[in-house]
């Protein structure tokens, strides 16, 4: 069974745990991601364990890491973007191109965790969650694990003009990951189920599913492009795109609850 890292809000500040037991207080994800990949797992497993990690969960990311995202990696995503946009050929071209679409999503301190509120923009009339497999990538560009992520987006703003993408994607409450980091290599991520459920007033108003095998590009390929001209000394998180896209008749509302399940990694966030 793969190991899991979690981050907790203790009385003494954020604290990491491995498989439900606290790691030493001075352990940081950034330091671990800087260790050589060849012995990183063994060194992590050899660390002393403390008591049961029972403090509330935080987003499993530190202030020193960044979250980035990949766009138009699923055929369904390309088709949805074409339908919403007045510049449909942009999405056709990027889906077929050698170079992927990559964009900055959030600094670590802005990322929301399990149970935290996510937001929809007040100046947008069409807003959706985007359930995505999120890669944990070490300082050397190698994939060390994954988590579940929600790339909350304004489809009306991006659809108006693709150059508005940063405003559609980057704002307070637009990024959530968790609940834990599953430690594994890219080979274990090739065909994972991804499910999205949105509840309103206790009843499901949208549900959809896909699998990571539908991603057009290789996961390490996406990581390699991200690291091509950027250094991440303490690692990075990379959203890999969405294959579940609610239709034009759906938009998020305050009070909705978004549940994303990626092979048992369950991320739940209310909409504020």
Secondary structure in CASP SS format (residue, H / E / C, confidence):
PFRMAT SS
TARGET T0000
AUTHOR 0000-0000-0000
METHOD secondary structure of the structure
MODEL  1
X C 1.00
X C 1.00
X C 1.00
X E 1.00
X E 1.00
X E 1.00
X E 1.00
X E 1.00
X E 1.00
X E 1.00
X C 1.00
X C 1.00
X E 1.00
X E 1.00
X E 1.00
X E 1.00
X E 1.00
X E 1.00
X C 1.00
X C 1.00
X E 1.00
X E 1.00
X C 1.00
X C 1.00
X C 1.00
X C 1.00
X C 1.00
X C 1.00
X H 1.00
X H 1.00
X H 1.00
X H 1.00
X H 1.00
X H 1.00
X C 1.00
X C 1.00
X H 1.00
X H 1.00
X H 1.00
X H 1.00
X H 1.00
X H 1.00
X H 1.00
X H 1.00
X H 1.00
X C 1.00
X C 1.00
X C 1.00
X C 1.00
X C 1.00
X C 1.00
X E 1.00
X C 1.00
X C 1.00
X C 1.00
X C 1.00
X E 1.00
X E 1.00
X C 1.00
X C 1.00
X C 1.00
X C 1.00
X C 1.00
X C 1.00
X C 1.00
X E 1.00
X E 1.00
X E 1.00
X E 1.00
X E 1.00
X E 1.00
X C 1.00
X C 1.00
X C 1.00
X H 1.00
X H 1.00
X H 1.00
X H 1.00
X H 1.00
X H 1.00
X H 1.00
X H 1.00
X H 1.00
X H 1.00
X C 1.00
X C 1.00
X C 1.00
X H 1.00
X H 1.00
X H 1.00
X H 1.00
X H 1.00
X H 1.00
X H 1.00
X H 1.00
X H 1.00
X C 1.00
X C 1.00
X C 1.00
X C 1.00
X E 1.00
X E 1.00
X E 1.00
X E 1.00
X E 1.00
X E 1.00
X E 1.00
X H 1.00
X H 1.00
X H 1.00
X C 1.00
X E 1.00
X C 1.00
X C 1.00
X C 1.00
X C 1.00
X C 1.00
X E 1.00
X C 1.00
X C 1.00
X C 1.00
X C 1.00
X C 1.00
X C 1.00
X C 1.00
X C 1.00
X E 1.00
X E 1.00
X C 1.00
X C 1.00
X E 1.00
X E 1.00
X E 1.00
X E 1.00
X E 1.00
X E 1.00
X E 1.00
X C 1.00
X C 1.00
X C 1.00
X C 1.00
X C 1.00
X E 1.00
X E 1.00
X E 1.00
X E 1.00
X E 1.00
X E 1.00
X E 1.00
X E 1.00
X E 1.00
X C 1.00
X E 1.00
X E 1.00
X H 1.00
X H 1.00
X H 1.00
X H 1.00
X H 1.00
X H 1.00
X C 1.00
X H 1.00
X H 1.00
X H 1.00
X H 1.00
X H 1.00
X H 1.00
X H 1.00
X H 1.00
X C 1.00
X C 1.00
X C 1.00
X C 1.00
X C 1.00
X E 1.00
X E 1.00
X E 1.00
X E 1.00
X E 1.00
X E 1.00
X E 1.00
X E 1.00
X E 1.00
X C 1.00
X C 1.00
X H 1.00
X H 1.00
X H 1.00
X H 1.00
X C 1.00
X C 1.00
X C 1.00
X E 1.00
X E 1.00
X E 1.00
X E 1.00
X E 1.00
X E 1.00
X E 1.00
X E 1.00
X C 1.00
X C 1.00
X E 1.00
X E 1.00
X E 1.00
X E 1.00
X E 1.00
X E 1.00
X E 1.00
X E 1.00
X E 1.00
X H 1.00
X H 1.00
X H 1.00
X C 1.00
X C 1.00
X C 1.00
X C 1.00
X H 1.00
X H 1.00
X H 1.00
X H 1.00
X H 1.00
X H 1.00
X H 1.00
X H 1.00
X H 1.00
X C 1.00
X C 1.00
X C 1.00
X C 1.00
X C 1.00
X C 1.00
X C 1.00
X C 1.00
X E 1.00
X E 1.00
X E 1.00
X E 1.00
X C 1.00
X C 1.00
X C 1.00
X C 1.00
X C 1.00
X C 1.00
X C 1.00
X C 1.00
X C 1.00
X C 1.00
X C 1.00
X C 1.00
X C 1.00
X C 1.00
X C 1.00
X C 1.00
X C 1.00
X E 1.00
X E 1.00
X E 1.00
X E 1.00
X E 1.00
X E 1.00
X C 1.00
X C 1.00
X E 1.00
X E 1.00
X E 1.00
X E 1.00
X E 1.00
X E 1.00
X E 1.00
X C 1.00
END
